[in-house]
Amino acid sequence: MQQEHMELPKKPWLEILEQCKIGPSPSPPTPFSLPLTYFDLSFFLSPPTQRILFYSLPPHELLHFYSILQTLKHSLSHALSHFLPLAGNLVWPPQSPEPFICYNPGDSLSLTIAKTHADFHHLSSNHARKAKESHFLVPDLPTSDTIAPVMSLQITLFPKCGFSIGIITNHVVSDAKTSTMFLKSWASICSTLNNTNNKNPPTLPSELTPCFDRTPATDPNGLHTLYVKSFAIFVPNPKLLGLTPKEVISDDVVYATFELTRIDIEKLRRRVVATSSSTPRRLSTFMLAFSLVSTCIVKAQRTEPESKIGLIFLVDWRARMDVLGWLNYFGNGVNGYGLFVEARELEGENGMAMISNKISDALAEIEKNMKENKGVEMLDEISERWKKAMPIDKFVLVAGSPRLGVYDIDFGWGRSKKVELASISPNGVFSMAESRNGDGGVELGISLPSEAVDKFCSLFSETMKGYVD
């Protein structure tokens, strides 16, 4: 990461060129609805997810931006026909005992077309900058107590540089796996239309075709028992959605991107093995990056040694539970697993090894329970551990995963220059994605108050320099 002198940014200039509604094509003649499941409930407490994809284009191609827009709109409409809930709403009608996801014929997704003269390269680079500087590239997602749109999009032209696509998604309806699958589907259709004269809707490959079957997930003798048990905890007000709004970020919060190459990961792996009291069962790239960033965040924020820390990562249950229709399940297929430690345990050279061991043990426990067909019991146990661990002084949570493949989202004009998760909170949330250059490394998005970012940068750099070959 490069550090730059940061002045208070001027309010970005944004010209709204068009605000339109995009519906699925072809549009189905009948309504389509999905019940909520246990995995959706906890995200009533989460703000909407915001992501920005930056695409660099040469000036001569941007002269035809109107044509590019038409292809993006046309392909979006076709993509929505495969992902109907994204054009619909989360609703709670007065006559219904619980909320559900609903698409009605004529429903559509809000799309904003805009233009800005903001610095494209500044916003899409890795150096530290004010976190709020890029947020104008993401649209709003208005909600009420009875209805909430699922998704909104904004396409913003940077003349002579490229364009961005800003996505805001209701987390109760979709996790990162589902929203990424949708973006890849949209990009696949767009790329096909962009490179052929065929205007008929292309078919989606099987790996991008969503599964909407929730029959097993709503089995009254299975996962649904946890839904009933937990509903009032996450949705305490009857008949009111009460969704968490988009977080407002203060001016002193700084966003920066850090990279770990495959060589860096190998250095971390050797160091963890060398400082561990026992050899972890597995040491994935995700584990090592999570362990490094967690320790740096806690130290950078000068957390009191006796403070209780909750280190949170999301477990994807799609490949672990048949009730989620395998890998293409549409919706939320993840829930948070918490490791609870005191801040003092993260000090010293074995802090990373301790976290890696705990993650390794947690995953081994999950796999053991799944082999014994005790998935529901395992999820219930995880929930009970959360309750016993409260109150927590500080959380550190990772959003995203290198396995999502966000840099594979190619609309036909090449891979994105940068993908930013704009909704990460300065209260200990960071993002993780695969490295854009495809070297097997990872990108880490950090959002912290300015003084904490300076300390984080120093700790991150010193840690990696200390791991010699």
C-alpha positions in Angstrom: 0.0 0.0 0.0 1.3 3.5 -0.9 0.6 6.3 1.5 -0.4 9.7 0.3 -0.9 13.0 2.0 -4.6 13.3 2.4 -6.4 16.6 2.4 -10.1 16.9 3.1 -11.7 15.9 -0.2 -14.0 18.3 -2.0 -17.6 17.1 -2.4 -17.6 15.0 -5.6 -19.4 16.4 -8.6 -22.0 14.0 -9.9 -24.4 14.6 -12.8 -27.4 12.3 -12.9 -28.0 11.4 -16.6 -30.9 9.0 -16.1 -32.9 7.2 -13.5 -34.7 4.2 -14.8 -36.3 0.9 -13.8 -35.1 -2.3 -15.3 -37.3 -5.4 -15.1 -36.7 -9.0 -16.1 -37.0 -9.9 -19.7 -38.9 -12.0 -20.4 -41.2 -11.0 -17.5 -43.1 -13.9 -15.9 -46.9 -13.6 -15.8 -47.2 -14.8 -12.2 -45.8 -13.8 -8.8 -42.8 -15.5 -7.4 -42.0 -15.7 -3.6 -39.5 -17.2 -1.3 -39.8 -17.8 2.5 -37.0 -16.7 4.7 -34.8 -19.2 6.4 -32.7 -19.4 9.6 -29.6 -18.1 7.7 -31.4 -14.9 6.7 -32.4 -13.8 10.2 -29.1 -12.5 11.6 -28.8 -10.2 8.6 -31.7 -8.1 9.9 -29.0 -6.6 12.1 -26.7 -5.9 9.2 -26.6 -2.8 7.0 -27.0 -3.3 3.2 -23.9 -4.5 1.3 -22.3 -1.9 -1.0 -19.8 -2.9 -3.7 -18.1 -0.8 -6.4 -16.5 -2.3 -9.5 -14.1 0.0 -11.5 -13.6 -0.7 -15.2 -10.9 1.1 -17.1 -11.5 1.8 -20.8 -9.5 3.7 -23.4 -10.9 7.1 -24.5 -11.8 5.9 -28.0 -14.1 3.2 -26.5 -15.7 5.6 -24.2 -16.8 7.7 -27.2 -19.4 4.9 -27.6 -20.5 4.9 -24.0 -24.2 5.1 -25.0 -23.8 1.8 -26.9 -22.0 0.3 -23.9 -24.9 1.5 -21.7 -27.5 -0.1 -23.9 -25.7 -3.4 -23.8 -25.4 -3.3 -20.0 -29.1 -2.5 -19.7 -30.2 -5.1 -22.2 -28.1 -7.8 -20.5 -29.2 -6.7 -17.0 -32.8 -7.3 -18.0 -32.0 -10.8 -19.2 -30.0 -11.6 -16.1 -32.9 -10.5 -13.8 -35.1 -13.1 -15.6 -32.9 -15.7 -13.9 -32.7 -13.9 -10.6 -36.3 -12.7 -10.1 -36.0 -11.9 -6.4 -33.4 -9.2 -7.1 -36.1 -7.2 -9.0 -38.5 -7.7 -6.2 -38.8 -6.8 -2.5 -38.6 -8.0 1.0 -42.2 -7.5 2.3 -44.2 -7.9 5.4 -47.9 -7.5 4.5 -50.3 -6.9 7.5 -52.0 -10.3 6.9 -48.8 -12.3 6.9 -47.4 -13.7 10.1 -43.8 -13.2 8.9 -41.8 -11.4 6.2 -40.9 -13.0 2.9 -39.3 -12.2 -0.5 -41.7 -11.5 -3.3 -41.5 -10.6 -7.0 -44.7 -9.4 -8.6 -45.2 -9.0 -12.4 -44.1 -5.5 -13.2 -41.5 -5.2 -10.4 -38.2 -3.8 -11.4 -34.8 -2.8 -10.1 -33.7 0.9 -9.8 -30.8 1.9 -12.1 -29.1 5.3 -12.0 -26.8 6.5 -14.8 -24.4 9.2 -13.8 -21.3 11.1 -14.8 -18.5 12.5 -12.7 -15.1 14.2 -13.1 -13.7 12.7 -9.9 -10.3 11.2 -10.1 -10.8 7.6 -11.4 -7.3 6.5 -10.7 -7.3 7.9 -7.2 -10.5 6.1 -6.3 -9.5 2.8 -7.9 -5.9 2.6 -6.5 -4.7 0.9 -3.3 -3.3 3.9 -1.5 -5.0 5.3 1.7 -7.8 7.8 1.1 -10.9 9.1 2.9 -13.3 6.2 3.0 -16.3 8.5 2.0 -14.7 9.6 -1.2 -16.1 6.7 -3.2 -19.5 6.3 -1.6 -21.2 8.7 -4.0 -20.8 5.9 -6.6 -23.3 3.7 -4.8 -27.0 4.4 -4.9 -29.4 4.5 -2.0 -31.7 1.6 -1.1 -34.9 3.1 0.5 -36.9 1.0 2.8 -40.0 1.2 5.0 -41.4 -1.0 7.8 -43.3 -3.2 5.4 -41.4 -3.2 2.1 -37.7 -3.0 1.1 -36.2 -3.3 -2.4 -33.6 -6.0 -2.7 -31.1 -4.2 -4.9 -30.2 -1.0 -6.6 -27.5 -0.2 -9.2 -25.6 2.8 -10.4 -23.4 3.0 -13.5 -21.1 6.1 -13.4 -19.1 7.4 -16.4 -15.6 8.8 -15.8 -14.9 10.6 -19.1 -11.6 9.5 -20.7 -11.0 6.9 -18.0 -13.7 4.3 -17.6 -16.8 3.6 -15.6 -17.9 2.1 -12.3 -20.8 -0.1 -11.3 -22.1 0.5 -7.8 -24.3 -2.2 -6.2 -26.3 -2.0 -2.9 -28.0 -5.2 -1.8 -30.4 -6.0 1.1 -28.3 -8.5 3.1 -31.5 -10.3 4.4 -32.1 -11.5 0.9 -28.6 -12.1 -0.5 -25.1 -12.9 0.7 -21.8 -12.2 -1.2 -21.9 -15.6 -2.9 -25.4 -15.0 -4.4 -24.7 -11.3 -5.4 -21.4 -12.3 -7.0 -23.1 -15.2 -8.9 -25.7 -12.6 -10.2 -23.0 -10.2 -11.3 -21.1 -13.0 -13.1 -24.4 -14.0 -14.8 -25.1 -10.4 -15.8 -21.5 -10.1 -17.1 -21.6 -13.4 -18.9 -24.8 -12.4 -20.8 -23.4 -8.9 -21.5 -20.1 -10.3 -22.8 -22.0 -12.6 -25.1 -24.2 -9.8 -26.5 -21.2 -7.5 -26.8 -19.3 -10.0 -28.9 -22.0 -11.3 -31.1 -24.8 -9.9 -33.2 -27.3 -12.2 -31.6 -29.8 -10.2 -29.5 -31.6 -13.3 -28.2 -31.0 -14.0 -24.5 -28.0 -16.3 -24.0 -28.4 -19.3 -21.7 -26.5 -19.4 -18.4 -23.9 -22.0 -17.7 -24.9 -24.4 -14.9 -22.5 -22.9 -12.4 -24.3 -19.5 -12.7 -27.8 -20.8 -12.6 -29.4 -20.2 -9.1 -31.2 -22.8 -7.1 -34.4 -21.4 -5.4 -35.7 -24.6 -3.8 -36.1 -23.9 -0.1 -38.3 -26.9 0.7 -35.6 -28.7 2.7 -34.5 -25.5 4.5 -38.0 -25.0 5.7 -38.5 -28.5 7.0 -40.4 -28.1 10.3 -38.4 -31.0 11.8 -35.0 -29.7 10.6 -33.5 -26.2 10.0 -36.8 -24.5 10.4 -36.8 -25.4 14.2 -33.9 -22.9 14.5 -35.8 -20.3 12.5 -38.7 -20.5 14.9 -36.4 -20.4 17.9 -34.4 -17.4 16.7 -37.0 -15.3 14.9 -38.0 -13.0 17.8 -34.3 -12.4 18.7 -33.5 -10.8 15.3 -36.9 -9.5 14.4 -38.3 -8.2 17.7 -41.0 -5.9 16.4 -44.1 -7.8 15.1 -45.1 -6.7 11.6 -42.1 -4.3 11.2 -39.1 -5.1 9.1 -36.8 -2.8 11.1 -33.9 -3.2 8.8 -30.5 -1.7 9.7 -29.8 1.4 7.6 -26.7 2.1 5.6 -23.9 3.2 7.9 -22.9 6.8 7.9 -19.0 7.1 7.9 -17.3 10.0 9.5 -14.7 12.2 7.7 -11.8 10.9 9.8 -12.2 7.3 8.5 -9.6 6.1 6.0 -9.9 3.3 3.5 -6.8 1.5 2.2 -6.1 -1.8 0.3 -3.2 -4.1 1.4 -1.9 -7.0 -0.7 -0.4 -10.3 0.3 1.3 -12.2 -2.6 1.6 -16.0 -2.7 5.1 -15.6 -1.5 3.9 -13.6 1.5 1.3 -16.3 2.3 4.0 -18.9 2.3 6.1 -16.8 4.7 3.1 -16.5 7.0 2.5 -20.3 6.8 6.1 -21.1 7.8 6.0 -18.6 10.6 2.7 -19.9 12.0 4.0 -23.5 11.9 7.2 -22.4 13.6 5.5 -20.5 16.5 2.5 -22.9 17.0 2.4 -25.3 20.0 0.7 -27.8 17.8 0.6 -28.1 14.0 -2.8 -26.9 12.7 -4.8 -29.4 10.7 -5.0 -26.9 7.8 -3.5 -23.5 7.0 -5.4 -22.0 4.2 -4.8 -18.6 2.6 -8.0 -17.3 4.2 -6.9 -18.5 7.7 -3.5 -16.9 7.5 -4.7 -13.6 6.1 -7.5 -13.4 8.7 -5.1 -14.1 11.5 -2.7 -11.5 10.4 -5.2 -8.7 9.9 -7.1 -9.5 13.1 -4.0 -9.2 15.2 -3.0 -5.9 13.4 -6.4 -4.4 13.9 -6.6 -5.1 17.6 -3.1 -3.8 18.2 -3.7 -0.7 15.9 -6.7 0.3 17.9 -4.7 0.0 21.2 -7.3 -2.4 22.7 -7.0 -2.9 26.5 -5.3 -6.3 27.2 -8.3 -7.7 29.2 -10.9 -6.7 26.6 -12.9 -9.6 25.2 -12.5 -9.8 21.5 -14.9 -11.6 19.1 -13.1 -12.7 15.9 -15.8 -13.5 13.4 -15.7 -15.3 10.1 -18.5 -16.6 8.0 -19.0 -20.3 7.4 -20.6 -21.2 4.0 -23.0 -24.1 4.6 -23.9 -24.6 1.0 -21.3 -27.4 0.4 -22.0 -28.8 3.9 -25.7 -29.1 4.1 -28.0 -30.7 1.5 -30.8 -28.4 2.7 -29.2 -25.6 0.8 -29.3 -27.1 -2.7 -25.6 -27.3 -3.0 -23.4 -24.5 -4.3 -25.9 -22.5 -6.3 -28.4 -21.9 -3.5 -29.9 -18.4 -3.8 -30.0 -16.3 -0.6 -27.9 -16.4 2.5 -26.0 -19.7 3.0 -23.6 -18.4 5.6 -23.6 -17.6 9.3 -21.0 -16.1 11.6 -18.7 -18.3 13.7 -17.1 -16.6 16.7 -13.7 -17.1 18.3 -13.7 -15.4 21.6 -10.4 -14.4 23.2 -8.8 -11.7 25.3 -6.8 -9.0 23.6 -3.7 -10.0 25.4 -3.8 -13.4 23.7 -3.1 -11.6 20.4 0.1 -10.0 21.6 3.5 -11.6 20.8 4.7 -13.7 17.9 2.3 -16.6 18.6 -0.9 -14.6 18.3 -1.4 -15.5 14.7 -0.7 -19.2 15.4 -3.3 -19.2 18.2 -6.0 -17.8 15.9 -5.0 -20.2 13.0 -5.2 -23.1 15.4 -8.6 -22.1 16.7 -10.0 -21.7 13.2 -8.6 -25.1 12.2 -10.2 -26.7 15.3 -13.5 -25.0 14.6 -13.7 -26.2 11.0 -12.6 -29.7 12.1 -15.5 -29.7 14.6 -18.0 -28.6 11.9 -16.8 -31.3 9.5 -17.1 -33.9 12.1 -20.7 -32.9 13.0 -21.6 -32.8 9.3 -20.3 -36.4 8.8 -22.5 -37.5 11.7 -25.5 -35.7 10.1 -25.6 -33.2 13.0 -25.7 -30.0 11.1 -28.8 -28.5 12.8 -27.4 -29.4 16.2 -24.1 -27.8 15.3 -25.8 -24.6 14.3 -27.7 -24.5 17.5 -24.5 -25.0 19.5 -22.9 -22.1 17.6 -25.8 -19.9 18.5 -25.6 -20.9 22.2 -21.9 -20.1 22.3 -22.7 -16.6 21.0 -25.1 -16.0 23.8 -22.7 -17.3 26.5 -19.9 -15.1 25.1 -21.8 -11.8 25.4 -21.0 -9.1 26.1 -18.1 -8.6 23.7 -15.9 -5.5 23.9 -14.7 -5.5 20.3 -15.5 -7.4 17.2 -13.2 -8.1 14.2 -15.1 -9.5 11.2 -14.1 -10.4 7.7 -16.4 -9.9 4.7 -15.8 -11.6 1.5 -13.5 -14.5 0.5 -10.8 -15.2 -2.1 -13.0 -18.0 -3.4 -15.7 -15.6 -4.6 -13.7 -14.6 -7.7 -14.9 -11.0 -7.9 -12.2 -10.2 -10.4 -13.7 -12.8 -12.8 -16.6 -10.4 -13.4 -15.9 -9.4 -17.0 -18.7 -7.6 -19.0 -16.7 -7.9 -22.2 -14.3 -5.0 -21.7 -11.8 -6.8 -19.6 -11.5 -7.5 -15.8 -12.1 -4.7 -13.4 -9.3 -2.5 -12.2 -10.5 -2.6 -8.7 -13.3 -4.0 -6.6 -14.1 -2.2 -3.4 -16.4 -3.3 -0.6 -17.6 0.1 0.3 -19.8 -1.0 3.2 -17.0 -2.3 5.5 -17.4 -0.6 8.9 -14.5 1.2 10.7 -15.4 -0.8 13.8 -13.3 -3.8 13.0 -14.7 -5.1 9.7 -12.3 -5.7 6.8 -12.8 -7.3 3.4 -10.9 -10.1 1.6 -10.8 -10.9 -2.1 -8.5 -12.7 -4.5 -5.6 -10.7 -5.9 -6.5 -9.1 -9.2 -3.2 -10.2 -10.8 -4.1 -13.9 -10.3 -0.9 -14.8 -8.5 -2.7 -16.7 -5.7 -2.5 -13.8 -3.3 -5.2 -11.7 -1.6 -6.4 -8.1 -1.4 -7.4 -6.8 2.0 -9.6 -3.7 2.4 -9.3 -1.9 5.7 -11.4 1.0 7.0 -10.3 2.6 10.2 -9.9 6.0 11.9 -6.8 7.8 10.4 -4.5 7.3 13.4 -5.4 3.6 13.6 -4.7 3.1 9.9 -1.2 4.6 10.3 -0.6 2.2 13.1 -2.1 -0.7 11.1 0.1 0.1 8.1 3.2 0.1 10.3 2.3 -3.2 12.0 1.4 -4.9 8.7 4.7 -3.8 7.1 6.9 -4.7 10.1 5.2 -8.1 10.4 5.9 -9.0 6.8 9.4 -7.6 6.8 10.1 -9.7 9.8 9.3 -12.9 8.0 12.4 -13.5 5.9 12.7 -16.4 3.4 
